[in-house]
Each structure stands twice: as structure tokens, then as C-alpha cells.
């Protein structure tokens, strides 16, 4: 089986890497905070001292990092060490511009696929993520399928673009539900009655996400994604939503907590 290097072992990366180990792939891991790799090392992964070492002998490289800055910083170390024939799946949420910048830096013979995911930690552990794969994913499809259902989105960068569209809808929907519930509070409505009415309507999915307790998508990451989206297009409603999430991310008690906590913050803001 292919030798895989997995870089980035946060809330999503760790369970995804574990699925590769369970499938029998020889796995090398790296994380900026090395301690987060310890459980995977105990399960059979090899810990690399840095990104360059991680990818040196890899057939497949997977990056699952926090955002554009982290991906570009890691790329500085990774790109020179990629061997001809290597395939790189960039699975972070970074937007299509960063994907194209990475592609322009790659040595000849290296294939890049943008393959961000939909779903959260529960689906990552169960192998039920949605994979939005842009570019020539043929050589990586069987690896990506370890994480969930693969959707081919089009040319390189299209997966990253679609991920911004999906996340914008989710983040905006959660904020809208929070404000609708704030209105219900102001009008003196029973909380469960209002929530049930919203859940039974067109915003049902967003209602579930706004009150979720078993997933993780931090408010700080929501800010990053909305910033990427509002740079790509004029989105007045999302610019207003961004202010809500920035306020939540500025609160150290919930900055890294799930956006459901940000929804509660929006609802309780005077």
C-alpha cells in the first residue's frame, strides 16, 4: 500500500489519519504541536520531526491545516521534498487562490488535488465525510474514499471554491437561526415552540447545526472562512454575519468552541 504522510492532526486531521492507519497504510504524521501525534504513534504511525521529513518518502501527502497561512508555511518545507510521482491532497479550507498558488510551485511529476471536506469530527471518525475533489483525482480517489463519499467538482481549485460556498451557507444559516431565536425571545415565545417551528421549516438543517453538541467547527475557523468568502465576492449579509462571529471569536471562553456556542453568543448579545 502507498506510504502516506499526513500533516495536521487537529480536530479533523487526527480521526482522518486514524482511518488510514486502520486501513493498513504505512503512515507518517506531523503536527506543529507534536504531542497531538502521540495517540497515533502508539497505534503505529511514525512521527516526523518536520514537514520535509514527513514527505520525503511519501507516495501520498495529505494536508489538513487551519488555513491559508498554515498551508503556505508548510508548503515552503514540503514542496522541495516531494518526489516525482507523488500525489498531494490539500484538504484544508483555503479557497481556490491558494490552491492555484500551490500548483504553480510544484515540481514536474507531482499531482495536486484540492479535496476539502464537509462534515465534522463525528463523521470524520466514522468515515462519512463528504470529499469535494477538484483536479485530477483519479490516482487519489481510493485514498480519499477512506474518509467518505468523493464528489468530483471539476478542475483544480473547484473543490476549494465549493467548500467556501458550502461553509458560507452553514455559517450564515447558524447565525440566522440564532437571530430568529433572539426575536422569539424578544416576542415572549416559548423557546421549544419556536425552535420546533423553525426545525420543521426550510431552515431545519441550520436549526440542528445551531443547537448541535457533538460536532466541532470553531468560531475562529468560521471567521477565517467568511473572510475568504467575502474577499471573493460582495456578500453584504455575510459581512454582517462576520461581525457576529468576530465578536464570538474575540471571547477567549468560546473562540475555539463550536459555532453552536457562537450562536448562543449571538442570541444573548444585547
C-alpha positions in Angstrom: 0.0 0.0 0.0 1.1 3.6 -0.5 3.2 5.3 2.0 1.2 8.3 3.2 2.3 11.5 5.0 -0.5 13.2 7.0 0.3 16.8 8.1 -2.1 18.4 10.6 -3.7 16.5 13.4 -6.3 18.8 14.8 -9.9 18.0 15.5 -10.4 16.7 11.9 -7.0 15.5 11.0 -6.5 13.1 13.8 -9.6 10.9 13.2 -8.9 11.1 9.4 -5.3 9.9 9.9 -6.6 7.1 12.2 -8.8 5.8 9.4 -5.7 5.4 7.2 -3.9 3.5 9.9 -6.9 1.2 10.4 -6.8 0.5 6.6 -3.2 -0.6 6.9 -1.5 2.3 5.1 2.1 2.9 6.3 1.6 6.4 7.8 4.0 9.2 8.8 2.5 12.1 10.7 3.5 15.6 11.6 1.8 18.3 13.7 3.1 21.6 14.8 2.2 20.6 18.4 4.0 17.2 18.4 2.1 16.0 21.5 -1.1 15.7 19.5 0.6 12.9 17.4 1.2 10.7 20.4 -2.0 8.6 20.2 -1.4 7.9 16.5 2.2 7.0 17.2 1.1 4.5 19.8 -1.2 3.0 17.2 1.6 2.5 14.7 2.2 5.8 12.9 5.7 7.2 12.6 6.3 10.7 13.9 8.3 13.0 11.6 10.4 15.9 13.1 9.1 18.3 10.5 7.1 18.6 7.3 10.1 18.0 5.0 11.0 14.8 6.7 7.3 13.6 6.7 7.0 13.8 2.9 10.5 12.6 1.9 9.4 9.0 1.0 5.7 9.6 0.7 3.6 8.4 -2.3 0.7 10.4 -1.0 0.8 13.6 1.0 -2.3 14.9 2.8 -2.5 18.3 4.5 -5.3 19.2 6.8 -4.3 22.5 8.4 -6.0 25.6 9.9 -6.0 27.9 6.9 -4.1 29.6 4.1 -1.2 30.9 6.2 -0.5 27.5 7.7 -0.7 25.7 4.4 1.7 28.2 2.7 4.1 27.9 5.6 4.1 24.1 5.4 4.4 24.2 1.6 7.7 26.1 2.0 9.1 23.0 3.6 7.2 20.3 1.7 7.5 21.4 -1.9 11.3 20.8 -2.3 11.0 17.4 -0.8 8.2 16.0 -2.9 9.4 13.2 -5.1 8.3 12.7 -8.8 5.1 10.7 -8.9 3.9 12.0 -5.5 0.2 12.9 -5.1 -0.8 15.7 -2.8 -4.3 16.1 -1.4 -4.8 19.5 0.1 -7.8 19.1 2.3 -7.8 22.3 4.3 -10.3 25.1 3.8 -8.2 27.7 2.0 -10.0 28.9 -1.1 -9.1 28.4 -4.8 -6.4 31.1 -5.0 -4.2 29.3 -2.5 -4.7 26.0 -4.4 -3.6 27.6 -7.6 -0.6 29.2 -5.9 0.5 25.8 -4.6 0.1 24.2 -8.1 2.3 26.8 -9.6 5.1 25.9 -7.1 5.1 22.1 -7.7 7.9 20.3 -9.3 7.2 18.4 -12.5 5.6 15.0 -12.0 3.7 15.9 -8.7 -0.1 15.9 -8.8 -2.1 18.3 -6.6 -5.8 17.7 -5.8 -7.8 20.1 -3.7 -10.1 17.9 -1.6 -11.7 19.8 1.3 -14.3 18.0 3.4 -17.8 18.6 4.6 -18.9 17.2 7.9 -17.4 17.4 11.4 -15.4 15.3 13.8 -18.1 12.6 14.3 -18.3 12.0 10.5 -14.5 12.1 10.3 -14.2 9.2 12.8 -16.9 7.2 11.0 -15.6 7.7 7.5 -18.7 9.5 6.4 -17.3 12.9 5.4 -18.1 14.5 2.0 -15.0 15.0 -0.1 -15.1 17.8 -2.7 -12.3 16.8 -5.1 -11.0 19.3 -7.7 -8.5 18.4 -10.3 -7.2 15.0 -11.5 -8.2 12.9 -8.5 -8.0 9.5 -10.3 -4.8 8.5 -8.6 -6.1 9.5 -5.1 -9.7 8.5 -5.3 -9.2 5.2 -3.4 -7.4 7.0 -0.6 -9.9 9.8 -0.3 -12.7 7.2 -0.2 -11.3 6.1 3.2 -12.7 9.4 4.6 -16.2 9.3 2.9 -18.0 9.9 -0.3 -16.0 11.6 -3.0 -17.7 14.2 -5.3 -15.7 15.3 -8.4 -16.2 19.1 -8.6 -14.3 20.0 -11.8 -10.9 21.5 -12.4 -8.2 22.2 -9.9 -9.5 24.7 -7.4 -13.2 23.9 -7.8 -13.3 21.8 -4.7 -11.8 24.6 -2.6 -14.3 27.0 -4.2 -17.3 24.8 -3.5 -16.2 24.3 0.1 -16.4 28.1 0.6 -19.9 28.1 -0.8 -21.0 25.3 1.5 -19.4 26.8 4.6 -20.8 30.2 3.8 -24.3 28.7 3.8 -23.8 26.8 7.0 -22.2 29.7 8.9 -24.8 32.1 7.7 -27.6 29.7 8.4 -26.5 29.2 12.0 -26.3 33.0 12.6 -29.8 33.4 11.0 -31.3 30.8 13.3 -29.6 32.5 16.3 -31.2 35.8 15.4 -34.6 34.2 14.8 -34.4 32.7 18.3 -33.4 36.1 19.7 -36.5 37.5 18.0 -38.6 34.8 19.6 -37.2 35.6 23.0 -38.0 39.3 22.4 -41.6 38.5 21.5 -42.0 36.3 24.5 -42.4 33.0 22.7 -41.7 29.6 24.3 -38.2 28.5 23.2 -39.1 24.9 22.4 -42.2 26.0 20.4 -40.1 28.5 18.3 -37.3 26.0 17.8 -39.7 23.3 16.7 -41.4 25.6 14.2 -38.0 26.6 12.7 -36.8 23.0 12.7 -39.9 21.9 10.7 -39.3 24.6 8.0 -36.8 25.4 5.4 -34.1 26.1 8.0 -34.4 22.7 9.6 -30.7 21.7 8.9 -29.4 25.0 10.2 -31.5 24.6 13.4 -29.9 21.3 14.0 -26.5 22.7 13.5 -27.1 25.8 15.7 -28.0 23.5 18.6 -25.5 20.7 18.0 -23.4 19.4 20.9 -21.4 16.6 19.2 -19.5 18.4 16.4 -16.7 20.9 16.3 -16.2 23.9 14.0 -14.6 26.7 15.9 -15.8 30.3 15.8 -12.2 31.3 14.9 -12.3 29.0 11.8 -15.7 30.4 10.9 -14.2 33.9 10.8 -11.4 32.6 8.6 -13.9 31.1 6.1 -16.2 34.1 6.0 -13.2 36.4 5.4 -12.2 34.2 2.4 -15.7 34.2 1.1 -16.2 38.0 1.4 -12.9 38.6 -0.3 -14.1 36.5 -3.3 -17.4 38.3 -3.8 -19.5 41.2 -2.4 -21.7 39.5 0.2 -23.4 42.2 2.4 -25.3 39.7 4.5 -22.2 37.6 5.2 -20.3 40.8 6.1 -22.8 41.4 8.8 -22.6 37.7 9.9 -18.8 38.1 10.1 -19.2 40.8 12.7 -21.1 38.4 14.9 -18.5 35.6 14.6 -15.6 38.0 15.1 -17.3 39.0 18.4 -17.6 35.4 19.4 -14.0 34.6 18.4 -12.8 37.5 20.5 -14.3 35.9 23.6 -11.5 33.6 24.9 -14.1 31.3 26.5 -15.6 30.3 23.2 -13.1 31.4 20.5 -12.2 27.8 19.7 -15.5 26.3 20.6 -18.1 25.0 18.1 -20.2 27.5 16.2 -23.2 26.4 18.2 -21.6 28.3 21.1 -21.2 31.3 18.8 -24.9 31.0 18.0 -25.7 31.2 21.7 -23.4 34.3 21.9 -25.3 36.0 19.1 -28.6 35.2 20.7 -27.5 36.5 24.1 -25.9 39.7 22.8 -27.9 42.8 23.8 
